Amino acid sequence: MSSRISIKQFLSIAGISAAGVLLALPAVAQTNSRPSIFNEAPYNRSGEVPADLSQEPAPMEMEAPSGMEMPEAPTEAAETGTIVEVAASNGSFETLVAALTAAELDQVLQGDGPFTVFAPTDEAFAALPEGTVEDLLLPENRPLLIQILSYHVVPGEFTSSQLTSGEVQTAANEPVMVEVGADGVTVNEATVIQPDVMASNGVIHVIDQVILPPSL
């Protein structure tokens, strides 16, 4: 598995500095004194992935919320592609792929990674206030779009079997709150409706809402 990338590397690969993002947004704390589960075992990996973590985790049973369809499971052929290729091959992530392309993060998420992506469905984007998605896709709003999309990305590959309740630092340099319970996993207020969609450079966990950085 490739080594983890830093948040600064994630933003620099996208062609925009962290400072540039922050100038276009409300102030974001540069340091986070709150504990992160990624500072603890088994997430803080300085060497190779332990053998027991390299095994494919047992699938979690998830049910889509009322009124929402579960995204179609990718085929074996799609699973061999990158995160972007897997998302593009599934009809449930057209808005996400369009947003990644507009933010010029699609090439980043086709890199070595690895990445963990909490991926909102098209229905999740459609639930935003009218006109929000269209505004975010405008070129002048690219820094804001990068900040929001980066908040859905965690550097490193973490399957559902590796997640525990706690704060997780994202590529946006702001934490999300993960809650793991008997009924499944939530990320902030979003529910993971399909975990562990594997790609060649990471893993996708499908969520039913778009999550926003606290600074916004």
C-alpha positions as a printed NumPy array, in Angstrom:
array([[  0.   ,   0.   ,   0.   ],
       [  1.286,   3.483,  -0.828],
       [  2.227,   5.822,   1.967],
       [ -0.329,   8.317,   3.211],
       [ -0.332,  11.811,   1.741],
       [ -0.452,  14.908,   3.899],
       [ -3.221,  17.506,   3.801],
       [ -0.757,  20.054,   2.362],
       [  0.183,  17.602,  -0.398],
       [ -3.501,  16.954,  -1.161],
       [ -4.188,  20.643,  -1.678],
       [ -0.931,  21.351,  -3.504],
       [ -1.585,  18.523,  -5.981],
       [ -4.955,  20.145,  -6.674],
       [ -3.107,  23.298,  -7.729],
       [ -4.095,  25.575,  -4.873],
       [ -2.314,  26.368,  -1.634],
       [ -3.877,  25.814,   1.749],
       [ -3.467,  29.534,   2.393],
       [ -5.365,  30.317,  -0.802],
       [ -8.28 ,  28.179,   0.317],
       [ -8.398,  29.766,   3.744],
       [ -8.313,  33.323,   2.36 ],
       [-11.506,  32.594,   0.442],
       [-13.315,  31.146,   3.455],
       [-14.   ,  31.953,   7.103],
       [-10.952,  31.434,   9.287],
       [-10.051,  27.791,   9.896],
       [ -7.89 ,  26.728,  12.816],
       [ -4.462,  25.656,  11.624],
       [ -3.978,  23.235,  14.489],
       [ -6.334,  20.82 ,  16.15 ],
       [ -5.708,  20.053,  19.809],
       [ -8.596,  17.606,  20.042],
       [ -7.694,  13.929,  19.878],
       [ -8.066,  12.099,  16.601],
       [ -8.604,   8.361,  16.307],
       [ -5.969,   8.368,  13.581],
       [ -3.313,   9.205,  16.16 ],
       [ -3.946,   5.853,  17.822],
       [ -3.456,   2.229,  16.809],
       [ -4.287,   0.773,  14.369],
       [ -4.585,   4.031,  12.406],
       [ -1.146,   5.52 ,  13.02 ],
       [  0.825,   3.325,  10.621],
       [  4.503,   4.116,  10.307],
       [  5.314,   0.933,   8.402],
       [  3.575,  -1.768,   6.44 ],
       [ -0.062,  -2.589,   7.043],
       [ -0.345,  -5.375,   9.641],
       [ -1.4  ,  -8.703,   8.215],
       [ -4.74 ,  -8.75 ,  10.031],
       [ -5.681,  -5.34 ,   8.588],
       [ -4.865,  -6.414,   5.043],
       [ -7.663,  -8.967,   5.081],
       [-10.95 ,  -8.005,   3.476],
       [-13.398,  -7.039,   6.273],
       [-16.702,  -8.783,   6.743],
       [-19.424,  -6.78 ,   4.965],
       [-21.68 ,  -4.628,   7.141],
       [-25.392,  -4.95 ,   6.608],
       [-26.844,  -1.537,   5.783],
       [-30.365,  -0.439,   4.967],
       [-31.057,   2.753,   3.037],
       [-33.157,   5.367,   4.883],
       [-36.841,   5.479,   4.052],
       [-37.473,   6.882,   0.586],
       [-33.891,   6.472,  -0.603],
       [-32.555,   3.715,  -2.814],
       [-29.299,   1.981,  -2.008],
       [-26.679,   2.748,  -4.69 ],
       [-26.039,  -0.151,  -6.998],
       [-23.064,  -2.239,  -5.902],
       [-20.12 ,  -1.879,  -8.3  ],
       [-19.071,  -4.771, -10.47 ],
       [-15.803,  -6.602,  -9.961],
       [-14.334,  -4.813, -12.985],
       [-15.232,  -1.413, -11.508],
       [-13.647,  -2.304,  -8.17 ],
       [-10.254,  -2.505,  -9.844],
       [-10.456,   1.157, -10.877],
       [ -9.549,   4.271,  -8.917],
       [-11.979,   6.004,  -6.581],
       [-13.053,   8.37 ,  -9.362],
       [-13.454,   5.542, -11.87 ],
       [-15.541,   3.5  ,  -9.436],
       [-17.763,   6.515,  -8.702],
       [-18.102,   7.39 , -12.391],
       [-19.117,   3.821, -13.256],
       [-21.977,   3.993, -10.753],
       [-25.065,   6.   , -11.673],
       [-25.5  ,   7.342,  -8.148],
       [-22.54 ,   9.748,  -8.092],
       [-22.888,  11.949, -11.194],
       [-22.984,  15.171,  -9.15 ],
       [-19.994,  14.148,  -7.042],
       [-17.923,  13.33 , -10.119],
       [-18.943,  16.631, -11.744],
       [-17.941,  18.501,  -8.581],
       [-14.588,  16.718,  -8.357],
       [-13.926,  17.614, -11.988],
       [-14.897,  21.276, -11.485],
       [-12.61 ,  21.451,  -8.445],
       [ -9.85 ,  19.685, -10.398],
       [ -9.658,  17.079,  -7.654],
       [-10.578,  14.216,  -9.967],
       [ -6.928,  13.773, -10.935],
       [ -5.879,  13.876,  -7.278],
       [ -8.276,  11.061,  -6.395],
       [ -6.965,   9.03 ,  -9.302],
       [ -3.472,   9.177,  -7.811],
       [ -1.766,   6.593,  -5.652],
       [ -3.387,   7.706,  -2.405],
       [ -4.591,   5.837,  -0.542],
       [ -7.765,   7.749,   0.286],
       [-10.948,   7.18 ,   2.236],
       [-13.884,   9.054,   0.696],
       [-17.27 ,   9.635,   2.301],
       [-19.224,   9.942,  -0.949],
       [-22.633,  11.693,  -1.025],
       [-25.135,  10.309,  -3.515],
       [-26.867,  12.401,  -6.171],
       [-29.926,  12.464,  -3.893],
       [-27.77 ,  13.915,  -1.095],
       [-26.623,  16.783,  -3.335],
       [-30.185,  17.319,  -4.57 ],
       [-31.325,  17.82 ,  -0.969],
       [-29.158,  20.953,  -0.648],
       [-30.941,  24.318,  -0.996],
       [-31.951,  25.09 ,  -4.566],
       [-29.125,  26.533,  -6.621],
       [-26.378,  25.506,  -4.181],
       [-24.755,  22.91 ,  -6.436],
       [-24.903,  25.192,  -9.464],
       [-23.234,  28.006,  -7.512],
       [-20.503,  25.702,  -6.189],
       [-19.649,  24.586,  -9.719],
       [-18.911,  28.153, -10.841],
       [-15.175,  28.778, -11.463],
       [-15.052,  31.659,  -8.985],
       [-16.251,  29.344,  -6.211],
       [-13.583,  26.692,  -6.802],
       [-11.743,  27.368,  -3.478],
       [-14.988,  26.853,  -1.57 ],
       [-15.783,  23.694,  -3.55 ],
       [-12.304,  22.324,  -2.814],
       [-12.808,  22.968,   0.9  ],
       [-16.156,  21.154,   0.949],
       [-14.992,  18.183,  -1.123],
       [-11.766,  17.88 ,   0.88 ],
       [-13.918,  17.587,   4.011],
       [-15.226,  14.311,   2.569],
       [-11.706,  12.885,   2.112],
       [ -9.453,  11.274,   4.718],
       [ -5.835,  10.602,   3.702],
       [ -5.248,   6.867,   4.161],
       [ -7.398,   3.785,   3.601],
       [ -9.783,   2.93 ,   6.443],
       [-12.463,   0.292,   6.025],
       [-15.535,   0.027,   8.234],
       [-13.853,  -2.6  ,  10.402],
       [-11.146,  -0.072,  11.29 ],
       [-13.45 ,   2.79 ,  12.247],
       [-14.269,   3.582,  15.854],
       [-16.23 ,   6.451,  17.338],
       [-14.26 ,   9.672,  17.524],
       [-12.959,  12.625,  15.564],
       [-11.278,  11.974,  12.228],
       [ -9.046,  14.601,  10.638],
       [ -9.905,  15.241,   6.985],
       [ -7.971,  16.646,   4.045],
       [ -9.738,  19.953,   4.743],
       [ -7.78 ,  20.176,   8.026],
       [-11.049,  19.982,   9.942],
       [-12.369,  16.917,  11.776],
       [-15.521,  14.926,  11.163],
       [-17.213,  13.063,  13.98 ],
       [-17.577,   9.35 ,  13.317],
       [-20.061,   7.358,  15.394],
       [-19.982,   3.566,  15.185],
       [-22.934,   1.715,  16.68 ],
       [-25.001,  -1.419,  16.397],
       [-27.117,   0.195,  13.669],
       [-24.147,   1.235,  11.529],
       [-21.91 ,   4.264,  11.048],
       [-22.668,   7.979,  10.935],
       [-20.35 ,  10.806,   9.859],
       [-21.491,  14.046,  11.458],
       [-25.216,  13.903,  10.656],
       [-24.827,  11.694,   7.576],
       [-25.47 ,   7.954,   7.594],
       [-23.207,   5.482,   5.838],
       [-25.659,   3.582,   3.645],
       [-23.059,   1.454,   1.865],
       [-19.604,   0.875,   3.369],
       [-16.406,  -0.547,   1.942],
       [-16.717,   0.093,  -1.784],
       [-13.135,  -0.823,  -2.597],
       [-11.029,   0.878,  -5.249],
       [ -7.443,   0.441,  -6.354],
       [ -6.35 ,   3.534,  -4.413],
       [ -8.62 ,   3.483,  -1.396],
       [-12.15 ,   2.936,  -0.197],
       [-15.513,   4.678,  -0.562],
       [-18.172,   4.839,   2.14 ],
       [-21.477,   6.024,   0.621],
       [-23.335,   8.623,   2.715],
       [-26.849,  10.054,   2.458],
       [-25.992,  13.724,   3.118],
       [-23.412,  16.284,   2.072],
       [-21.323,  17.172,   5.126],
       [-19.987,  20.712,   5.592],
       [-16.844,  21.881,   7.419],
       [-17.596,  23.523,  10.796],
       [-15.884,  26.717,   9.594],
       [-18.652,  27.17 ,   7.016]])
